Amino acid sequence: MLMQNYFSKLLVAHLKCTEHTNGNKSAFSEKATLCIKVCRQVFEGYAILLFLGMYISCAQNSEFALDEASNCLPHLVGKKENAEYLYATTGEKIYAIGNQAGKFPAVGFHVKGEMGGVWQHPIKLMDGYGFDIKPVKSNDALQPRCDEFIAYSFVTKFKYGFNLKDIKVTQTQFIPDNFPVAVVEYKLENTGRETNEYDFRFHADANLMPVWLGERTGMIDRQDKVYSHDENSLTTIFKDEGSNWFSGVRFEKAKIVFSRTEKTAYQGKGISQLSAFRCELKPNKPVYLRCFISGSMKSAKEAEENMAAVQRQVRQLFEEKKKRYENIEQTAALSIPDKSIETAYLWGKFSTDWLKRDFPLLGKGLSAGLPDYPWYFSNDQASAFSALVGTMEPQLFYQVMRMFRHISDTSNHGLGGVIHEISSNGAIFAKGRMSESQQQISCAWDIYKWTGDVSFLKENYEYGKRIWTWLQQHDKDRNGYFEGYGGVEIEGLNDEMFDVQIGTVGFLEILSQMATALNETQPAQVFAKRANELKRKIEKDWWIDEECRYADFICSKQKAIQLINEAIKNRVKPNRNKWALAKLNKLKNEIASNQYSHHGYVVYYNPGGLEPLVMGMVDAARAKRMLERAAYFTNKFGEYITGIERPDNLAMDEGSFKKDTSFTYNRAVMPVATAGLAIAAAKYGMTDISLLYIRKILNSFGYATPGTIYEVSPDYGMFVQAWNVAGINIPVIRYFFGVNPDAHNKRIDINLQMPDGWDKASLKNLLIGDNQVSFYYEKSGNKATYAIESIKADWSFHLALNRPYKNITVNGKDIPHSEKTLTLTGGRNRVVFEWQ
């Protein structure tokens, strides 16, 4: 009777979950919270108690199972044809990367073939793990076949079947907050009519090894061994023979049949252990087995204690993480008619959380991407943070910006340059490029505008002045342009790069605004004057009218011809981009014959040539021309980062990315570049064009891995990349909803630019300063209603009136509307606009 009641209530919970999400697995509406409550009541009140004598019982705490508990979380189902693509189960302290078939292939280029598996930085713990099942009365093991992969907001799940056998296994993976422990649960089910005995055989492939650049900090990989095995706690600890690096696997109550070590099938110095657990499977009575994986750079005891702690608290830890993710959903919650954008926006918040790391030597940060960029990059974090302000609490921003400033000052002797990349062991790969130092201050200004934190502003204003001194040391010919690499990672592009010069304009303008905010009038005027002078100089020297864009670089004629020859050699293929060969040969001939009249050269057609659009530096007419021309360098997924590689036939690149033999960015279309076009179009009020580019980005969403957008469209590079959120967050929040905050002065300027097809939209619980603000928009016929709800009543809202209106009412009262701005105060306001 208890079992019947349990499954009856479980069915009701499932039906309610389906009903309130309209069958859409990617949706998680407000109504679906009812499903959470029902599921919680089911699992708390109707625990299954199965005792199978000496065999495995319900191996984890009988009242809780990850499989059932995770069913009502937001989720997306993987495509069967994408089984070889990667996924991640993540926490700040540990993560696992494998493929959607449930395997752990050798992946990655930073440490070749070693970037997957289980990592607890700065060491790797395991190459992977897996299982098979052997009937007790048979000598042949049954190999699992993954029939379905499901990505949940913070859980991953695999559903396995077996050929010719009435058995299925569900593998559910979860990593709690604040513990370096991965939890893997197996649910075994007999779908036949007869009871059978099986040996569940689990293999753990330990591989304790250092992170990339480990040798720079004395981390040397040596042979692994079994350090200890405790049959009472069902715990095995592995150790690197030369270092105090430990990796452990712990099982809950189970009957071990045998355990042995084997030579690993992976490369490297790891070791594999095979453990078999006997279980009796009765029809329709699931059996559970749960294991815990952790490591330590201190002691075996630390790993053992962490695994034991998570084992004791797994239900509580799951509920705590679920609540935190519910808060992620509810913060800056977007509701719009275009559900594809809404879904990608939500999963952008989830995947941002997947990339949060907490390294013992460095502290917390946002890694750039997985699997090969799991550590910290200054440019990636700056780009991501500028897009994330308002959508998450700012503490991580503060921590990371201060960390990079401290490490950069130590590495660069306090001169002002910002480092490019630091591995999780503290080893620095590159001491920084020109543009990264500028981006640090641009990001700091965005954070200040949204938080109003004056102490943070002061820190970064002082840092910005040091950066300005450092930048000026790189103008060797004293012509006002700085030499050195910008954001374009192409060998030889280290002369006067356009992205560095235009970045300097933005950098100086921000320094001027920072000085103004701190009441430093004279420095503010100086920085503004330098910015305007540089702007005029750039307009004279860098604009190429026939190309309708700014030049990539300025250098000597000899260097220009050298770079053109290298572009022809490395970026032009006879069967791909004949237009590029003709273009570059024409340019080379004009330079050689002294017929070329411009200072700068357009060779690679890098996205930086369009950066003045993002900055709003050009007039509307030129902006329209530049965007029209830029469209030539896009395909269905977005913008080529090296436009000269655009093929004559775009269809060549509109499927799965064609990889080189080694990792390169050749022929890459990148969402971060496409984001620039979406932002630029939105900035100039071209909402439909902005939407076009957002949808190009979305052509990569879930293309390979559910819930993510690859670094390179549609399926190459990092399968989850931090800065990709910019292509949705910035156009939607800053331009469509038009939110421009000045948190310190408790002021928000609003310039609504809703797309024509968006008749109803809301953005709830946006974080601005110490306030939370919600925005609601609804249009019907010739009327639009706009509402603002503010937790704090002492803020002001300044709404731009950017079209003629027949009538405007505020909170039910008609008001004159001859001014260009409508000022609102108080906690709640409702404005109705009526036009002819």
GUKOL-543929 format. One line per 2 residues: number of its first residue (from 1); for each residue x negated, y, z negated of C-alpha. Coordinates in Angstrom, 1 decimal. Last residue first. Layout:
N
NUM) X Y Z  ...
% end
This chain:
836
836) 1.9 58.6 32.9  0.0 57.7 29.8
834) 1.0 56.6 26.3  -1.5 56.0 23.5
832) -0.4 54.6 20.2  -2.8 54.9 17.2
830) -2.6 52.9 14.0  -4.9 53.7 11.1
828) -5.6 51.9 7.9  -8.3 52.4 5.3
826) -8.6 56.2 5.5  -9.9 58.6 8.1
824) -9.3 59.3 11.8  -10.9 61.8 14.2
822) -9.6 61.9 17.8  -12.2 63.1 20.3
820) -12.0 64.9 23.6  -9.6 67.6 22.3
818) -6.3 68.5 23.9  -4.5 65.7 22.2
816) -1.9 67.2 20.0  -0.4 64.7 17.5
814) 2.8 62.8 17.3  3.3 61.0 14.0
812) 3.8 57.2 13.6  0.4 56.4 12.1
810) -1.2 58.4 14.8  0.8 59.1 17.9
808) -0.5 60.1 21.3  1.5 61.3 24.3
806) 1.1 61.8 28.1  -2.5 60.9 28.0
804) -5.5 62.0 30.2  -8.5 59.7 30.0
802) -11.6 59.4 27.9  -10.2 60.2 24.5
800) -13.1 59.1 22.4  -12.2 57.8 18.9
798) -14.1 59.2 16.0  -13.7 57.0 12.9
796) -14.4 58.3 9.4  -15.3 56.3 6.3
794) -14.0 57.0 2.7  -11.3 54.3 2.7
792) -13.6 51.3 2.5  -12.2 48.0 3.6
790) -11.4 49.5 7.0  -8.6 48.5 9.2
788) -8.4 50.1 12.7  -5.5 49.8 15.1
786) -5.1 50.6 18.8  -1.9 50.4 20.6
784) -1.7 50.9 24.3  1.2 52.1 26.4
782) 1.9 52.4 30.1  3.0 48.8 30.5
780) 1.9 46.8 27.4  -1.6 47.0 25.9
778) -2.8 45.7 22.5  -6.0 46.5 20.7
776) -7.1 45.6 17.1  -10.3 46.6 15.3
774) -11.5 45.3 11.9  -14.0 47.0 9.7
772) -16.0 45.6 6.8  -18.0 48.1 4.8
770) -21.2 48.3 2.8  -23.1 49.3 6.0
768) -21.2 47.9 9.0  -20.2 44.3 9.0
766) -17.4 43.5 11.5  -14.5 41.9 9.8
764) -12.2 41.4 12.7  -12.6 42.1 16.4
762) -9.2 42.0 18.2  -7.9 41.8 21.7
760) -4.6 41.9 23.6  -3.9 43.1 27.1
758) -7.4 42.1 28.3  -7.0 42.0 32.1
756) -8.1 45.6 32.7  -11.3 45.2 30.7
754) -11.3 47.3 27.5  -13.5 50.3 27.5
752) -12.9 51.9 24.1  -15.3 54.6 23.0
750) -15.6 54.5 19.2  -17.9 56.5 17.0
748) -18.2 55.1 13.5  -19.1 57.3 10.5
746) -20.1 56.4 6.9  -23.1 58.7 7.1
744) -25.5 55.9 6.4  -23.5 53.6 8.6
742) -23.8 55.6 11.8  -21.9 53.1 14.0
740) -21.3 52.9 17.7  -18.4 50.5 18.4
738) -17.0 50.6 22.0  -14.7 47.6 21.8
736) -15.6 46.9 25.4  -18.9 48.7 25.0
734) -20.7 48.0 21.7  -18.9 44.8 20.7
732) -18.2 43.1 24.0  -21.2 44.3 26.0
730) -23.7 43.7 23.1  -22.4 40.4 21.9
728) -22.0 38.6 25.2  -25.3 38.9 27.0
726) -27.2 39.5 23.8  -26.4 36.1 22.4
724) -29.1 34.6 24.7  -31.8 36.0 22.4
722) -31.9 32.9 20.2  -32.3 30.1 22.7
720) -30.8 26.6 22.5  -31.7 24.1 25.1
718) -35.1 25.7 25.5  -36.6 25.3 28.9
716) -34.2 24.1 31.7  -30.5 23.4 32.1
714) -28.5 26.2 33.8  -30.1 28.6 33.7
712) -33.4 29.0 31.9  -33.2 29.5 28.1
710) -30.3 27.1 28.0  -26.9 28.2 26.8
708) -25.4 26.2 23.9  -22.2 24.8 22.6
706) -22.3 21.4 24.2  -25.7 20.7 25.8
704) -26.0 20.4 29.6  -23.7 22.9 31.3
702) -22.3 23.8 27.9  -22.6 27.5 28.6
700) -24.6 27.8 31.9  -21.7 29.1 34.0
698) -21.2 31.4 31.0  -24.1 33.6 32.0
696) -22.4 34.1 35.4  -19.3 34.9 33.5
694) -21.1 37.6 31.5  -22.4 39.0 34.8
692) -18.9 39.3 36.3  -17.6 40.8 33.0
690) -20.1 43.6 33.3  -19.1 44.3 36.9
688) -15.4 44.5 35.7  -16.4 46.8 32.9
686) -18.2 49.3 35.0  -18.1 52.0 32.3
684) -21.8 53.0 32.8  -22.9 51.3 29.6
682) -20.8 48.2 30.6  -22.7 47.9 33.8
680) -26.1 48.2 32.0  -25.1 45.7 29.4
678) -24.1 43.0 31.9  -27.2 43.7 34.0
676) -29.5 43.4 31.0  -27.7 40.2 29.9
674) -28.6 38.7 33.2  -32.2 39.0 32.2
672) -31.6 37.3 28.9  -29.5 34.7 30.7
670) -32.6 33.6 32.7  -32.8 32.6 36.4
668) -36.2 30.9 36.7  -37.9 30.3 40.1
666) -41.2 29.8 38.4  -41.0 29.9 34.6
664) -43.5 27.1 34.1  -43.7 23.8 32.3
662) -45.8 21.3 34.2  -44.8 19.1 37.2
660) -42.4 21.8 38.3  -38.7 21.5 37.5
658) -35.7 21.9 39.9  -33.0 23.4 37.7
656) -29.6 21.5 38.0  -27.4 23.1 40.6
654) -27.1 26.6 42.1  -30.7 26.9 43.0
652) -30.8 25.8 46.7  -27.2 27.2 47.1
650) -28.8 30.6 47.1  -30.0 30.2 50.6
648) -32.8 32.6 51.5  -34.2 31.8 48.0
646) -34.9 34.4 45.3  -38.5 34.0 44.4
644) -39.3 37.7 44.9  -36.8 38.4 42.1
642) -39.0 37.1 39.4  -36.7 37.0 36.4
640) -34.0 35.8 38.7  -30.6 37.2 37.6
638) -27.4 35.2 36.8  -26.0 31.7 37.0
636) -24.1 32.0 40.3  -27.1 33.6 41.9
634) -28.7 36.9 41.4  -31.4 39.0 43.1
632) -29.0 40.5 45.7  -26.8 41.8 42.8
630) -29.6 44.2 41.9  -28.9 46.3 45.0
628) -25.3 47.0 43.9  -26.5 47.6 40.3
626) -29.0 50.1 41.5  -26.6 51.9 43.7
624) -23.9 52.2 41.0  -26.6 53.5 38.5
622) -27.7 56.0 41.0  -24.2 57.5 41.3
620) -23.7 57.4 37.5  -26.8 59.3 36.7
618) -29.9 57.6 35.4  -31.4 57.2 31.9
616) -28.6 55.1 30.3  -31.2 52.9 28.5
614) -29.8 49.7 30.1  -29.9 51.4 33.5
612) -33.4 52.7 32.9  -34.4 49.0 32.5
610) -33.7 48.1 36.1  -37.4 47.8 37.2
608) -37.9 45.7 34.1  -35.9 43.0 35.7
606) -38.9 42.1 37.8  -38.8 42.5 41.6
604) -42.2 40.8 42.0  -43.9 43.1 44.4
602) -42.5 46.6 44.0  -45.5 48.9 44.0
600) -46.1 52.3 42.4  -47.7 55.5 43.6
598) -45.7 55.7 46.8  -46.8 56.8 50.3
596) -47.8 53.5 52.0  -49.2 54.2 55.4
594) -52.9 53.9 54.3  -53.4 51.0 56.8
592) -54.1 48.5 54.0  -51.2 49.6 51.9
590) -48.7 49.5 54.8  -50.1 46.0 55.8
588) -49.6 44.7 52.3  -46.0 46.0 52.1
586) -45.1 44.4 55.4  -46.7 41.1 54.4
584) -44.8 41.3 51.1  -41.4 41.8 52.7
582) -41.9 39.2 55.5  -43.0 36.6 53.0
580) -40.1 37.5 50.7  -37.5 37.1 53.4
578) -38.9 33.7 54.2  -37.8 32.5 50.7
576) -37.5 28.7 50.5  -38.8 26.5 53.3
574) -41.9 28.6 53.8  -42.6 28.9 50.1
572) -43.4 32.2 48.4  -44.2 32.5 44.7
570) -47.7 31.2 44.1  -49.6 32.0 47.3
568) -47.5 35.0 48.4  -47.5 36.4 44.9
566) -51.3 35.9 44.6  -51.8 37.8 47.9
564) -49.5 40.6 46.7  -51.5 40.8 43.4
562) -54.8 41.1 45.3  -53.3 43.8 47.6
560) -52.2 45.8 44.6  -55.6 45.4 42.9
558) -57.3 46.8 46.0  -54.8 49.6 46.2
556) -55.5 50.5 42.6  -52.7 50.1 40.0
554) -49.1 51.1 39.3  -46.6 48.5 38.4
552) -43.1 47.0 39.0  -41.8 50.0 40.8
550) -38.4 51.5 40.0  -35.3 50.5 41.9
548) -33.3 51.4 45.0  -35.8 49.6 47.2
546) -35.7 52.4 49.8  -35.7 55.0 46.9
544) -38.8 53.7 45.1  -38.9 55.6 41.8
542) -42.2 55.2 39.9  -44.2 58.5 40.2
540) -41.7 61.3 40.1  -39.0 59.7 38.0
538) -41.7 58.4 35.6  -43.1 61.9 35.2
536) -39.7 63.3 34.4  -39.1 60.6 31.8
534) -42.6 61.1 30.3  -41.9 64.8 29.8
532) -38.5 64.0 28.2  -40.0 61.5 25.8
530) -42.9 63.8 24.8  -40.4 66.6 24.1
528) -38.2 64.2 22.0  -41.3 63.1 20.0
526) -42.4 66.7 19.3  -38.8 67.8 18.4
524) -38.4 65.0 15.9  -41.8 65.7 14.4
522) -40.7 69.3 13.7  -37.3 68.5 12.3
520) -38.2 65.8 9.7  -34.8 65.6 8.1
518) -35.0 61.8 7.7  -32.2 61.2 10.3
516) -34.0 63.6 12.6  -37.3 61.8 12.2
514) -35.6 58.5 13.1  -33.9 60.1 16.1
512) -37.2 61.4 17.4  -38.8 58.0 16.8
510) -36.0 56.5 18.7  -36.5 58.8 21.7
508) -40.2 58.0 21.6  -39.6 54.3 21.7
506) -37.1 54.7 24.5  -39.6 56.6 26.6
504) -42.3 54.2 25.7  -40.2 51.3 26.9
502) -40.0 53.0 30.2  -43.8 53.0 30.4
500) -44.2 49.4 29.1  -41.5 48.1 31.4
498) -43.2 49.8 34.3  -46.5 48.2 33.9
496) -49.7 50.2 34.2  -52.4 47.5 34.6
494) -51.9 44.2 32.9  -49.9 42.2 35.5
492) -52.9 40.0 36.3  -51.3 36.7 35.2
490) -47.6 36.8 35.0  -45.8 36.9 31.6
488) -43.7 40.0 32.2  -42.8 41.5 28.8
486) -45.6 44.1 28.9  -49.2 43.5 29.4
484) -51.6 46.4 29.2  -52.2 49.9 30.4
482) -50.4 52.9 29.0  -49.3 55.8 31.2
480) -49.9 59.5 30.4  -52.7 60.0 33.0
478) -55.5 59.7 30.4  -57.4 57.2 32.5
476) -57.8 54.8 29.5  -54.3 55.2 28.2
474) -54.4 52.3 25.8  -55.4 54.3 22.7
472) -52.1 56.1 23.0  -50.3 52.9 22.0
470) -52.1 52.6 18.7  -51.2 56.1 17.6
468) -47.6 55.5 18.6  -47.7 52.2 16.6
466) -48.8 54.1 13.6  -45.9 56.5 13.9
464) -43.6 53.6 14.3  -44.8 52.1 11.1
462) -44.0 55.3 9.2  -40.5 55.3 10.8
460) -40.2 51.6 10.1  -40.7 52.0 6.3
458) -38.5 55.1 6.2  -35.7 53.4 8.0
456) -35.8 50.4 5.6  -35.6 52.8 2.7
454) -32.7 54.6 4.4  -30.5 51.4 4.7
452) -27.5 52.7 6.8  -26.7 49.1 7.8
450) -25.5 49.3 11.4  -27.6 52.3 12.5
448) -30.6 51.0 10.5  -30.5 47.7 12.2
446) -30.4 49.3 15.6  -33.3 51.6 14.6
444) -35.4 48.6 13.4  -34.8 46.8 16.8
442) -36.1 49.8 18.7  -39.1 50.0 16.3
440) -40.0 46.3 16.8  -39.3 46.6 20.6
438) -42.0 49.2 21.0  -44.6 46.9 19.4
436) -43.4 44.1 21.6  -43.7 46.2 24.7
434) -47.5 46.8 24.4  -48.4 43.2 23.9
432) -49.3 41.2 20.8  -52.0 39.5 18.8
430) -51.4 36.1 20.5  -51.3 32.6 19.0
428) -51.3 33.4 15.3  -51.7 30.5 12.9
426) -49.4 30.7 9.9  -48.5 27.0 9.7
424) -45.1 27.6 11.3  -46.7 29.1 14.4
422) -47.0 32.8 15.0  -46.2 34.6 18.2
420) -46.5 38.1 19.7  -48.3 40.2 17.1
418) -47.3 43.8 16.6  -50.0 46.4 17.3
416) -50.2 49.3 14.8  -53.8 49.6 13.8
414) -53.4 47.9 10.4  -56.4 45.6 11.0
412) -54.6 43.8 13.9  -54.2 40.4 12.1
410) -53.4 41.8 8.6  -51.3 44.6 10.0
408) -49.4 42.1 12.3  -48.8 39.7 9.4
406) -47.4 42.5 7.2  -45.3 44.1 9.9
404) -44.0 40.7 11.1  -43.0 39.7 7.5
402) -41.3 43.1 7.0  -39.2 42.7 10.1
400) -38.4 39.2 9.2  -37.2 39.9 5.7
398) -35.2 42.9 6.6  -33.4 41.1 9.5
396) -32.7 38.1 7.3  -31.0 40.3 4.7
394) -28.7 41.9 7.3  -25.6 39.8 6.7
392) -24.2 38.6 10.0  -22.1 39.8 13.0
390) -22.7 43.5 12.6  -26.2 43.4 13.9
388) -26.6 40.2 16.0  -27.5 41.8 19.4
386) -30.4 43.9 18.1  -31.4 40.9 15.9
384) -31.8 38.7 19.0  -34.0 41.1 21.0
382) -36.2 41.8 18.0  -36.4 38.1 17.1
380) -37.4 37.1 20.6  -39.9 39.9 20.9
378) -41.6 39.2 17.6  -41.8 35.4 18.0
376) -41.4 33.0 15.2  -41.5 29.2 15.1
374) -39.3 26.5 16.7  -40.3 27.5 20.2
372) -40.7 24.1 22.0  -37.5 22.3 21.1
370) -35.7 24.5 20.5  -35.6 28.3 20.6
368) -37.0 31.6 19.2  -37.0 30.8 15.6
366) -35.1 33.1 13.3  -36.9 33.8 10.0
364) -37.3 32.8 6.4  -40.6 32.3 4.6
362) -44.0 32.3 6.1  -46.1 29.6 4.3
360) -43.3 27.3 3.2  -41.3 27.8 6.4
358) -37.6 28.6 6.2  -35.9 28.5 9.7
356) -32.8 29.9 11.2  -32.2 28.5 14.7
354) -29.1 26.5 14.0  -27.5 29.6 12.5
352) -27.9 31.4 15.8  -26.3 28.3 17.4
350) -23.2 28.8 15.3  -22.9 32.5 16.1
348) -23.4 31.8 19.8  -20.8 29.1 19.4
346) -18.3 31.8 18.5  -19.3 34.0 21.4
344) -19.2 31.1 23.8  -15.6 30.3 22.7
342) -14.4 33.8 23.0  -16.0 34.2 26.4
340) -14.3 31.0 27.7  -11.1 32.1 25.9
338) -10.7 35.2 28.0  -7.5 36.6 26.4
336) -9.6 37.9 23.5  -10.0 37.1 19.8
334) -13.4 37.8 18.2  -14.3 37.2 14.5
332) -17.0 39.6 13.3  -17.2 37.5 10.2
330) -14.5 34.9 10.0  -16.4 32.2 11.9
328) -19.6 32.7 9.9  -17.5 32.6 6.7
326) -16.0 29.2 7.8  -19.6 28.2 8.3
324) -20.5 29.0 4.7  -17.4 27.1 3.5
322) -18.4 24.1 5.5  -21.9 24.3 4.1
320) -20.6 24.3 0.6  -18.2 21.4 1.3
318) -21.0 19.3 2.8  -23.3 20.0 -0.3
316) -20.5 19.0 -2.6  -19.9 15.7 -0.8
314) -23.6 15.0 -0.6  -24.3 15.7 -4.2
312) -25.8 12.5 -5.5  -27.5 11.5 -2.3
310) -28.7 15.0 -1.8  -30.5 14.9 -5.2
308) -31.9 11.4 -4.5  -33.4 12.6 -1.2
306) -34.9 15.7 -2.8  -36.3 13.6 -5.7
304) -38.0 11.1 -3.4  -39.5 13.8 -1.2
302) -41.0 15.6 -4.2  -42.2 12.3 -5.7
300) -44.1 11.4 -2.6  -46.2 14.5 -3.1
298) -47.1 18.0 -1.9  -46.7 18.3 1.8
296) -43.3 16.7 1.6  -40.8 14.7 3.6
294) -37.1 13.9 4.0  -34.7 11.4 5.5
292) -31.6 10.1 3.9  -29.6 7.0 4.8
290) -25.9 6.1 4.8  -24.2 2.8 5.5
288) -20.4 2.5 5.8  -18.1 -0.4 6.4
286) -14.8 0.0 8.2  -11.8 -2.3 7.6
284) -9.9 -2.7 10.8  -10.8 -6.4 11.1
282) -13.3 -7.5 8.5  -17.0 -6.8 8.9
280) -19.3 -8.5 6.5  -22.7 -6.8 6.1
278) -26.3 -7.7 6.0  -28.9 -4.9 6.1
276) -32.1 -5.2 8.2  -35.1 -2.9 7.9
274) -37.6 -2.3 10.7  -40.5 0.1 10.0
272) -42.5 1.9 12.6  -45.9 3.5 12.3
270) -47.4 6.8 13.6  -50.8 7.6 15.0
268) -49.9 9.0 18.4  -47.8 7.8 21.3
266) -44.5 6.1 20.6  -43.8 2.4 20.5
264) -45.0 2.2 16.9  -46.8 -0.8 15.7
262) -44.5 -2.7 13.3  -43.7 -2.6 9.6
260) -41.3 -5.1 7.9  -38.1 -5.1 5.9
258) -35.7 -8.0 5.4  -32.2 -8.9 4.3
256) -31.6 -5.7 2.4  -28.1 -5.6 0.8
254) -26.9 -2.0 0.6  -26.2 0.7 -1.9
252) -27.6 3.9 -0.4  -30.6 4.1 1.8
250) -33.8 6.2 1.5  -36.3 7.1 4.2
248) -39.5 9.1 3.3  -42.2 11.1 5.0
246) -45.3 12.3 3.2  -48.2 14.5 4.1
244) -50.9 14.8 1.4  -53.6 14.5 4.0
242) -56.1 12.0 5.5  -54.2 8.7 5.5
240) -50.9 10.3 6.5  -48.2 8.9 4.3
238) -45.0 6.9 4.6  -42.5 6.5 1.8
236) -39.8 3.8 1.7  -36.8 4.0 -0.5
234) -34.1 1.4 -1.3  -33.8 2.8 -4.9
232) -34.3 -0.7 -6.4  -36.3 -2.0 -3.5
230) -39.0 0.6 -3.8  -41.5 0.7 -1.0
228) -44.7 2.8 -1.2  -47.4 4.4 1.0
226) -46.6 2.7 4.3  -49.3 4.0 6.6
224) -50.0 6.8 9.0  -53.3 7.2 11.0
222) -54.8 10.7 11.0  -53.8 14.2 12.2
220) -56.0 17.1 11.2  -54.5 20.3 9.7
218) -57.5 22.6 9.0  -55.7 25.9 9.6
216) -56.8 26.3 13.3  -56.3 22.6 13.8
214) -52.6 23.0 13.2  -52.2 25.2 16.3
212) -49.0 23.3 17.2  -47.6 21.6 14.1
210) -49.3 18.8 12.2  -48.7 15.1 12.3
208) -46.8 12.5 10.2  -45.2 10.0 12.7
206) -42.7 7.6 11.2  -40.5 5.6 13.5
204) -37.6 4.3 11.4  -35.8 1.3 12.7
202) -32.5 0.2 11.3  -31.1 -3.4 11.8
200) -27.5 -3.9 10.8  -27.3 -7.7 10.3
198) -23.8 -8.9 11.1  -21.2 -11.2 9.6
196) -17.8 -11.6 11.3  -14.1 -11.5 10.3
194) -11.8 -12.2 13.2  -9.1 -10.1 14.9
192) -11.2 -7.6 16.8  -11.9 -3.9 16.3
190) -14.6 -4.5 13.7  -15.8 -1.1 12.6
188) -19.2 0.1 11.4  -19.6 3.7 10.1
186) -23.2 4.9 10.1  -24.2 8.0 8.2
184) -27.4 10.0 8.7  -28.3 12.7 6.2
182) -31.4 14.9 6.8  -33.1 16.3 3.8
180) -35.2 19.5 3.4  -32.7 20.9 0.9
178) -31.4 24.5 0.7  -28.4 24.0 3.0
176) -27.3 20.5 3.8  -28.3 18.6 7.0
174) -25.7 16.4 8.6  -25.6 13.5 11.1
172) -22.7 11.2 11.9  -23.2 7.8 13.6
170) -20.0 6.0 14.6  -20.3 2.3 15.3
168) -18.0 0.0 17.3  -17.4 -3.7 17.3
166) -15.3 -6.1 19.3  -18.2 -7.4 21.4
164) -18.5 -7.9 25.1  -20.9 -5.0 25.6
162) -21.3 -2.8 22.5  -19.8 0.6 21.7
160) -21.3 3.7 20.1  -19.8 7.0 19.0
158) -22.3 9.7 18.3  -21.8 12.7 16.0
156) -23.5 15.9 15.2  -22.7 18.2 12.3
154) -23.0 22.0 11.8  -20.4 23.5 14.2
152) -19.6 20.1 15.7  -21.4 18.6 18.7
150) -19.8 15.4 19.9  -21.5 12.6 21.8
148) -19.4 9.8 23.3  -19.9 6.3 24.7
146) -23.4 5.7 23.3  -24.2 2.1 24.1
144) -25.7 0.2 21.2  -27.9 -2.9 21.8
142) -26.6 -6.2 20.4  -29.4 -8.4 19.0
140) -29.8 -11.9 20.2  -30.6 -14.8 17.8
138) -27.0 -15.4 16.9  -25.2 -16.7 13.8
136) -25.9 -13.5 11.8  -24.7 -11.3 14.6
134) -27.4 -8.8 15.3  -26.8 -5.0 15.4
132) -29.1 -2.4 16.7  -30.5 0.8 15.2
130) -32.2 4.1 15.6  -34.9 6.4 14.3
128) -37.1 9.2 15.6  -40.6 10.4 16.1
126) -40.6 11.0 12.4  -42.0 13.5 9.8
124) -43.5 16.3 11.8  -45.4 18.9 9.8
122) -45.3 22.7 9.5  -42.5 22.4 9.3
120) -40.1 19.6 8.4  -39.6 18.1 11.8
118) -37.6 15.0 12.8  -37.9 13.8 16.4
116) -38.5 16.1 19.4  -41.5 18.4 19.9
114) -44.0 15.6 20.2  -44.3 14.7 23.9
112) -46.9 17.3 24.5  -47.6 19.5 21.5
110) -46.5 22.8 23.1  -45.1 20.8 26.0
108) -42.0 19.1 24.7  -40.2 15.8 24.8
106) -40.9 12.1 23.9  -37.4 10.6 23.8
104) -35.4 10.2 20.6  -32.3 8.2 21.5
102) -28.6 8.8 20.6  -27.5 9.1 24.2
100) -27.1 12.8 23.6  -30.8 13.2 23.3
98) -32.9 13.8 20.2  -33.9 16.7 18.0
96) -33.8 16.5 14.2  -34.1 19.4 11.8
94) -35.6 20.3 8.4  -36.0 23.4 6.2
92) -33.4 25.8 7.6  -31.0 23.0 8.6
90) -30.4 21.5 11.9  -29.0 18.6 13.9
88) -30.2 19.2 17.5  -29.1 18.1 21.0
86) -31.1 17.2 24.1  -30.0 16.2 27.6
84) -30.3 12.5 28.6  -26.6 11.8 28.0
82) -25.5 14.6 30.2  -23.4 12.4 32.6
80) -21.2 11.4 29.7  -20.3 15.1 29.1
78) -20.5 16.3 25.5  -17.5 17.0 23.4
76) -17.2 20.4 21.7  -16.4 20.9 18.0
74) -14.9 23.2 15.4  -14.6 21.2 12.2
72) -11.5 19.1 11.6  -13.2 15.7 12.1
70) -16.2 16.5 9.8  -14.8 15.0 6.6
68) -13.8 11.8 8.4  -17.2 11.0 9.7
66) -19.1 12.4 6.7  -17.4 10.0 4.4
64) -16.3 10.7 0.8  -14.3 9.0 -1.9
62) -16.3 5.8 -1.8  -19.7 7.4 -2.5
60) -21.8 5.9 0.3  -22.1 2.2 1.1
58) -18.4 1.4 1.4  -19.5 -2.0 0.4
56) -22.5 -3.7 1.9  -22.6 -7.4 1.0
54) -22.9 -9.0 -2.4  -19.2 -8.8 -3.1
52) -17.3 -6.9 -0.5  -15.7 -4.2 -2.5
50) -13.7 -1.6 -0.6  -12.3 1.4 -2.4
48) -10.8 3.9 0.1  -10.3 7.3 -1.4
46) -6.8 8.8 -1.2  -6.7 12.1 -3.1
44) -9.9 13.8 -2.1  -10.0 12.6 1.5
42) -6.3 13.3 2.2  -6.2 16.6 0.3
40) -9.3 17.9 2.2  -7.8 16.8 5.5
38) -4.6 18.7 4.7  -6.5 21.8 3.7
36) -8.8 21.7 6.7  -5.9 21.2 9.0
34) -4.2 24.3 7.6  -7.3 26.2 8.5
32) -6.3 25.3 12.1  -3.9 28.3 12.0
30) -6.8 30.7 12.1  -7.9 29.2 15.4
28) -10.7 26.8 15.9  -10.9 26.2 19.7
26) -13.4 24.0 21.3  -11.4 20.9 20.9
24) -8.3 22.4 22.6  -5.4 20.2 21.9
22) -3.2 23.2 21.1  -5.5 23.9 18.1
20) -2.7 23.9 15.6  -1.1 20.7 17.0
18) -4.3 18.7 17.2  -5.2 19.5 13.6
16) -1.6 18.8 12.5  -1.7 15.5 14.3
14) -5.0 14.5 12.7  -3.8 15.4 9.2
12) -0.6 13.4 9.8  -2.6 10.4 10.9
10) -4.8 10.7 7.8  -1.8 10.8 5.7
8) -0.5 7.5 7.2  -3.9 6.0 7.0
6) -4.2 6.7 3.3  -0.7 5.6 2.5
4) -1.2 2.3 4.3  -4.4 1.7 2.5
2) -2.9 2.4 -0.9  0.0 0.0 0.0
% end
